């Protein structure tokens, strides 16, 4: 599993694009952390080429203030390495703002092994009455 962790800073009243080169088969987890301060004025979206992939709906963004947005994902990476573009728009006309991104990418063979192990563990728990 590859874990990517980045901090991005966007100057006031600016739109920026950042690139992360992901290596693996499947994005399995995404986390965005907004420290205190942006009051919803810092917007973030993820793209593969021209296609927006997170959030799913085109021309929408994640935004927040002193919060974490995270989710389990299963997004098959179309190429290795995959160039992921992080688009950030700081609508605050006075202050720069930062956000943190963590992305987990796994190879399919490890995901399959993990799913098999989880299935066996569930079956054993049922068999032994630990449901």
C-alpha positions as CSV (number, residue, x, y, z in Angstrom):
1,X,0.0,0.0,0.0
2,X,1.2,3.5,-0.9
3,X,0.2,6.3,1.4
4,X,0.5,9.9,0.0
5,X,0.4,12.8,2.4
6,X,0.6,16.4,1.3
7,X,0.1,19.9,2.6
8,X,-1.1,22.6,0.1
9,X,-1.2,26.3,0.7
10,X,-3.2,28.7,-1.5
11,X,-2.6,32.5,-1.4
12,X,-5.5,34.9,-1.0
13,X,-8.0,35.2,-3.8
14,X,-6.2,32.6,-5.9
15,X,-7.0,29.4,-7.7
16,X,-4.2,26.8,-7.7
17,X,-3.6,23.3,-9.2
18,X,-1.3,20.8,-7.5
19,X,-0.2,17.4,-8.9
20,X,0.3,14.1,-7.1
21,X,1.6,11.1,-9.0
22,X,-0.1,8.0,-7.6
23,X,1.3,4.5,-8.0
24,X,-1.0,1.6,-7.5
25,X,-4.2,0.0,-8.8
26,X,-7.0,1.3,-6.6
27,X,-7.5,4.4,-4.4
28,X,-8.9,3.0,-1.2
29,X,-9.0,6.0,1.1
30,X,-9.1,9.8,0.9
31,X,-8.8,12.3,3.7
32,X,-8.9,16.1,3.6
33,X,-8.2,18.1,6.7
34,X,-9.1,21.8,7.0
35,X,-7.3,23.5,9.9
36,X,-9.2,26.3,11.6
37,X,-9.4,29.5,9.6
38,X,-10.8,29.2,6.1
39,X,-14.5,29.5,7.1
40,X,-15.6,27.6,4.1
41,X,-13.7,29.9,1.7
42,X,-11.1,27.3,0.6
43,X,-12.6,24.9,-1.9
44,X,-11.0,21.6,-3.1
45,X,-11.7,19.1,-5.9
46,X,-9.7,16.2,-7.4
47,X,-9.3,15.5,-11.1
48,X,-7.9,12.9,-13.4
49,X,-7.2,14.8,-16.6
50,X,-10.3,17.0,-17.3
51,X,-12.6,14.6,-15.4
52,X,-13.5,15.6,-11.9
53,X,-13.5,12.4,-9.7
54,X,-14.0,13.8,-6.1
55,X,-16.5,15.1,-5.3
56,X,-18.3,13.2,-8.0
57,X,-20.6,15.9,-9.3
58,X,-18.9,18.3,-11.7
59,X,-18.1,21.8,-10.6
60,X,-18.7,21.0,-6.9
61,X,-16.1,21.3,-4.2
62,X,-15.2,20.1,-0.7
63,X,-15.0,23.0,1.8
64,X,-14.8,23.3,5.5
65,X,-13.3,24.9,8.6
66,X,-11.5,23.0,11.4
67,X,-12.8,19.6,10.2
68,X,-11.8,16.4,8.5
69,X,-13.5,15.0,5.4
70,X,-12.7,11.3,4.9
71,X,-14.1,8.3,3.2
72,X,-13.3,4.7,2.1
73,X,-13.0,4.6,-1.7
74,X,-12.7,2.1,-4.5
75,X,-11.5,4.1,-7.5
76,X,-9.6,2.0,-10.0
77,X,-6.6,3.9,-11.2
78,X,-6.6,4.1,-15.0
79,X,-2.8,4.3,-15.5
80,X,0.3,3.9,-13.5
81,X,1.5,6.2,-12.3
82,X,-1.7,8.2,-12.3
83,X,-1.4,12.0,-12.4
84,X,-4.0,13.3,-9.9
85,X,-4.7,17.0,-10.0
86,X,-5.9,18.8,-6.8
87,X,-7.7,22.0,-7.7
88,X,-8.0,24.5,-4.8
89,X,-9.7,27.9,-4.9
90,X,-9.2,30.3,-2.0
91,X,-12.0,32.8,-2.0
92,X,-10.7,34.7,1.0
93,X,-9.4,38.0,-0.3
94,X,-7.1,38.6,2.8
95,X,-5.5,35.4,4.1
96,X,-3.8,32.4,2.6
97,X,-5.1,29.0,3.7
98,X,-3.8,25.5,3.8
99,X,-5.3,22.0,3.7
100,X,-3.9,18.5,4.1
101,X,-4.5,15.5,1.9
102,X,-3.9,11.8,2.6
103,X,-4.6,9.2,-0.1
104,X,-4.1,5.5,0.2
105,X,-3.5,3.5,-3.0
106,X,-3.3,-0.3,-3.1
107,X,-2.4,-3.0,-5.6
108,X,-5.4,-5.3,-6.5
109,X,-3.5,-8.4,-5.5
110,X,-3.2,-7.1,-1.9
111,X,-6.8,-6.0,-1.8
112,X,-7.9,-9.5,-2.9
113,X,-5.7,-11.1,-0.2
114,X,-7.2,-8.8,2.4
115,X,-10.8,-9.5,1.3
116,X,-10.1,-13.3,1.4
117,X,-8.6,-13.0,4.9
118,X,-11.6,-11.0,6.1
119,X,-14.0,-13.5,4.7
120,X,-12.2,-16.4,6.4
121,X,-12.1,-14.5,9.7
122,X,-15.9,-13.8,9.5
123,X,-16.6,-17.5,8.7
124,X,-14.5,-18.6,11.7
125,X,-16.2,-16.1,14.0
126,X,-19.6,-17.5,12.9
127,X,-18.4,-21.1,13.2
128,X,-17.1,-20.4,16.8
129,X,-20.2,-18.4,17.8
130,X,-18.5,-15.0,18.0
131,X,-20.9,-13.3,15.7
